[in-house]
């Protein structure tokens, strides 16, 4: 997955600027991204504080780790079933 050019703190700061009254087109021009990117970031980070964003990042990392573990266990089960011939 591609890493964002902006940190969570920067993204939340940009969203706060827009909430303070700066037009979206002006904000996008100022920071160098498209309005589509802005609305995508707003959907993900809208209404969050920095601590909420950090917690979201931790939960996403934990979820990815758990998904990898489940995939590994499922693969082990398939291999064991193949070895035992119970397929």
N, C-alpha and C positions, 0 to 999 in steps of 0.2 A: 504494500500500500504506500502511496506517495505521502511524504511528510509535508505538512503545511508550512508555508513561509512564515506564518504568524503563530505566536504562542497563544495559549488560552487567555493569558492576561491581556494581550494586545487585542484579541478578538472581542473580549468582553468590553474593553475600553472603547472599541469602535462601535459596538452596539449601544453603549451608553451615550456616545456622541449623537447617534441617530435618534435615540429616545429624547435627548435634550433639545432636539429641534433641527438638527442639521439635515438637509435634504439627502435622500439616499444617493441620488446621482452625484452630488457634490462629495459625499463621503467616499464613494467608489473611486472617483477621479483622484481624490486626495491620497488614498492609500494604494491605488493601482490594482484594483480588481473589478470584476464585472458585477453588475447587479444580480445576476443569477448566483454567483458565489456568495454575495452578501445574504441573499435570502436563504441559501443553504446553511450558512453559518448561523443565521438568526433562528432557523428551525431547530438547530442542534443546541445552541448556547443561549437562546433567548430567555431572559428572566433568571439567569444564573449569576451567582457570585463566583469569585475566584475559587473559594473553597469547594463549591459545588462542582466546578469544572475539574478540579483536581481529583475529587472523589469519583466523578464519572470516568476519568482516565484510568484510575486504579481498578474500577469495576470492569471496564472493557478489557484491561490486561488480564485480570483474573478469569474472566469469561473465556478469553482466547486460550489461556492455559488449560482450563477445564475441558474445553472442546477438544484440544489435542490429546489430553489424557483419555477421554472417552473414545476417541478414534483409535488410539493405541490399544486399548482394552478390546474393542470390537475386532480389530485386526488379529489380536492374539487368540480370540475365541474362534475366528474363522480358521486360523492355522491349526489349532488344536482339533477342531472338528474334522478337518481334512486328514490329519494324522490318524485319528481314531476311526475314520471311515464312516462316520455317522451322518453324512450329508445327504 
